Amino acid sequence: MMSGEYNVQELEELAEMIGEETLADTLDSYSCPLNPEVEDFLRHKARHSSKIGASVTYLVSGEDGALLGYFTLLLKAFQVEASRLTSANRHLIARFAELDTVHGLYNAAVYLIAQIGKNFTEGIDSQISGDVLLQLAFKILRRAQGLVGGKLVLVERECNRPKLLNFYKDNHFTSWNTRHSEHDGVDYDQMICNLGRKGLQVAGTENDRTKSEE
Ligand SMILES: CC(C)(COP(=O)(O)OP(=O)(O)OC[C@H]1O[C@@H](n2cnc3c(N)ncnc32)[C@H](O)[C@@H]1OP(=O)(O)O)[C@@H](O)C(=O)NCCC(=O)NCCS
């Protein structure tokens, strides 16, 4: 999918198009020293996760074909205590989530942006902003929304990375809940954005998409 000057390609489709060897070189060209997990996922786990249908990874490249960044999307069950939500958020989630009245929990299916990261190899990160990367992910999610519904988008930010808080806040996410992971011993700030909200599109991308798909 062309989106403005960016090309967004699903990982397995790309493998078919360019072949395994070239794809391996592309994945090897990705680095993300700010977040080694984001790097490790793309380089070593994304293919397997795609193949078993656990998530879908999209690579974003520029006009010259260089890998600028990527994101990984999936559906996720989201559970939150009703008492932790503001009345506005309770009102929002109550429209499509079930309330477990015994435990006071809302259970909702949400879209999760499981990974998102620019490519920091040789200064390539300057060719794309995080905002644009996020808008490209939203564009894919809006397509899913048009087919099967859904409204909320979740990101899980490590609480000890405050700069990411500003990044997500600036992009209309708000903190709903904190989750402690026993697995990695990390506290995550679960931030939610309402996909239905207006004003989240990258200027010009709708027209560009129409043009490229004609
Ligand atoms: C998150 C991201 C897409 C945002 O892109 P952006 O809006 O263009 O912003 P920048 O890359 O300029 O980063 C903004 C600031 O946050 C910092 N930052 C970004 N990711 C960070 C991380 N994982 N941990 C700590 N600091 C981080 C940057 O160092 C920068 O700090 P500065 O303003 O002091 O220079 C991009 O920074 C990125 O790819 N980060 C690494 C991957 C990542 O952490 N993804 C989020 C997982 S929840």
The ligand as a MOL file (V3000), in Angstrom:
LIG
                    3D

  0  0  0     0  0            999 V3000
M  V30 BEGIN CTAB
M  V30 COUNTS 48 50 0 0 0
M  V30 BEGIN ATOM
M  V30 1 C 8.7130 6.0590 19.7010 0
M  V30 2 C 9.1750 6.6860 18.3940 0
M  V30 3 C 8.4570 6.0040 17.2190 0
M  V30 4 C 8.8420 8.1620 18.4390 0
M  V30 5 O 9.3910 8.8140 17.3170 0
M  V30 6 P 9.4430 10.4400 17.2500 0
M  V30 7 O 8.1230 10.9850 17.6730 0
M  V30 8 O 9.8960 10.7790 15.8780 0
M  V30 9 O 10.4210 10.8890 18.3680 0
M  V30 10 P 12.0080 10.7110 18.5730 0
M  V30 11 O 12.5300 9.4590 17.9640 0
M  V30 12 O 12.6790 11.9780 18.1860 0
M  V30 13 O 12.0330 10.5230 20.1630 0
M  V30 14 C 11.5700 11.5560 21.0210 0
M  V30 15 C 12.3460 11.4860 22.3140 0
M  V30 16 O 11.9940 10.2690 23.0120 0
M  V30 17 C 13.1640 9.5090 23.2840 0
M  V30 18 N 12.8050 8.0810 23.1640 0
M  V30 19 C 12.2430 7.4760 22.0920 0
M  V30 20 N 12.0690 6.1740 22.3430 0
M  V30 21 C 12.5300 5.9480 23.5990 0
M  V30 22 C 12.6330 4.7950 24.4000 0
M  V30 23 N 12.2110 3.5760 23.9760 0
M  V30 24 N 13.1630 4.9240 25.6350 0
M  V30 25 C 13.5740 6.1330 26.0860 0
M  V30 26 N 13.5380 7.2640 25.3660 0
M  V30 27 C 13.0030 7.1710 24.1280 0
M  V30 28 C 14.1690 9.9430 22.2350 0
M  V30 29 O 15.4950 9.7160 22.6640 0
M  V30 30 C 13.8590 11.4290 22.1020 0
M  V30 31 O 14.4830 12.1070 23.1560 0
M  V30 32 P 15.0350 13.6190 22.9660 0
M  V30 33 O 13.8070 14.4490 22.7120 0
M  V30 34 O 15.7000 13.9120 24.2550 0
M  V30 35 O 15.9540 13.5760 21.7960 0
M  V30 36 C 10.7120 6.5330 18.1750 0
M  V30 37 O 11.4020 7.3010 19.1440 0
M  V30 38 C 11.1940 5.1120 18.2950 0
M  V30 39 O 11.2010 4.3980 17.3210 0
M  V30 40 N 11.6260 4.7050 19.5290 0
M  V30 41 C 12.1960 3.4040 19.7620 0
M  V30 42 C 11.1410 2.3210 19.7570 0
M  V30 43 C 10.1430 2.4820 20.8890 0
M  V30 44 O 10.5040 2.7120 22.0400 0
M  V30 45 N 8.8550 2.2930 20.5490 0
M  V30 46 C 7.7590 2.4510 21.4810 0
M  V30 47 C 7.4680 1.1850 22.2010 0
M  V30 48 S 6.0980 1.4470 23.3420 0
M  V30 END ATOM
M  V30 BEGIN BOND
M  V30 1 1 1 2
M  V30 2 1 2 3
M  V30 3 1 2 4
M  V30 4 1 2 36
M  V30 5 1 4 5
M  V30 6 1 5 6
M  V30 7 2 6 7
M  V30 8 1 6 8
M  V30 9 1 6 9
M  V30 10 1 9 10
M  V30 11 2 10 11
M  V30 12 1 10 12
M  V30 13 1 10 13
M  V30 14 1 13 14
M  V30 15 1 14 15
M  V30 16 1 15 16
M  V30 17 1 15 30
M  V30 18 1 16 17
M  V30 19 1 17 18
M  V30 20 1 17 28
M  V30 21 1 18 19
M  V30 22 1 18 27
M  V30 23 2 19 20
M  V30 24 1 20 21
M  V30 25 1 21 22
M  V30 26 2 21 27
M  V30 27 1 22 23
M  V30 28 2 22 24
M  V30 29 1 24 25
M  V30 30 2 25 26
M  V30 31 1 26 27
M  V30 32 1 28 29
M  V30 33 1 28 30
M  V30 34 1 30 31
M  V30 35 1 31 32
M  V30 36 2 32 33
M  V30 37 1 32 34
M  V30 38 1 32 35
M  V30 39 1 36 37
M  V30 40 1 36 38
M  V30 41 2 38 39
M  V30 42 1 38 40
M  V30 43 1 40 41
M  V30 44 1 41 42
M  V30 45 1 42 43
M  V30 46 2 43 44
M  V30 47 1 43 45
M  V30 48 1 45 46
M  V30 49 1 46 47
M  V30 50 1 47 48
M  V30 END BOND
M  V30 END CTAB
M  END
